[in-house]
Amino acid sequence: MVKTATNLCGIEMSNPVIPASGTFGYGYEFAELYDINCLGTFSFKGTTKDPRFGNPTPRIAECPAGMINAVGLQNPGVEKVISEELPKLAKCFSKPVMANVSGFSVEDYAYTCEKLDKCEQVGWLEVNVSCPNVHGGGMSFGTSPEAAAQVTKAVKAVTTKPVIIKLSPNVTDIVSIAKACEEAGADGISLINTLLGMRIDLKTKKPVIANKMGGFSGSAIFPVAVRMVYQVYEAVNIPIVGMGGVSSAEDVIEMMLAGASAVQVGAANLIDPFVCRDIVNNLPEVMKKYGITDLKEIIGGAH
């Protein structure tokens, strides 16, 4: 009997499979299709302090082996997430959930995390530092070790639950940013977020997406994600959640060998809503195929 359980920042999970934020709504939408309790957990839609309508449409563009999105963090705001979304989720999901938080200032992050930290259902706070820093000229918090550390410290000061910082891959040195987050008190690192991409419509000769550019995700970015997880694992002593182009049980194992303790599945959910369920079901068979009896023992096994 193979063991699929893993441990993420002190919380035991039945398996490492986590639908990624922005691809799984607030969970109950997928609960109409299958029992989502089969998942390790999931990361819910990126939540901000205030409600956001998101970017103008069109905001999705297709690509070979991937997609570009510029949804723009559309969400009802943290108060409504707590009063309306989480009670609906409680009816169909009995495990701790990962709360994904975005912000446009350090104060935004701290406010939203403090509110969600008090919610019994929330197990981890996944803090997305790929957002534009309104006080820093619009550059993402995640492109500078100092800015990422500042957000980490502010969130850790007002929370009690594990804080996982989600990093942007649109940088030249992912390792220094991950180390800065660890030194500032982060309990874990999530990587990678989307790469920056764009498409141009040949008929109109203009960008396909109204926002011009967006986040490029899908199987095409998997090798970049594996490389970054591998590099960060060598540099930090806190758990890593690996993501970026994951779409199979084999991909999950590869990510774990690179150093991930748990693995998120993003764009694949938008292609096949059952993909996470199927990965969970396929994991034991794939483990047997490669002679793996316990997933916890392969974390970082490629080093």
Protein Blocks (a to p, Z undefined) as FASTA:
>chain_A
ZZfbdceehiacfbfcdcdehilonojmmmmmmcfklpmbdcdddddfbdcebjcddfbd
cdehiacddehppaebjklmmmmmmmmmmmmocbdcddddddfbfklmmmmmmmmmmpmk
lmbdcddfkbccfknoopafklpfklmmmmmmmmmmmccbdcdddddfkbfblmlmmmmm
mmnopabdcdddddddddddfklopafblnlpacdedjklmmmmmmmmmmmmmmpccdcd
deehiabfklmmmmmmnopabdcdfklmmmmmmlmmmmmmmmmmmmmmnopabfklmgok
lZZ
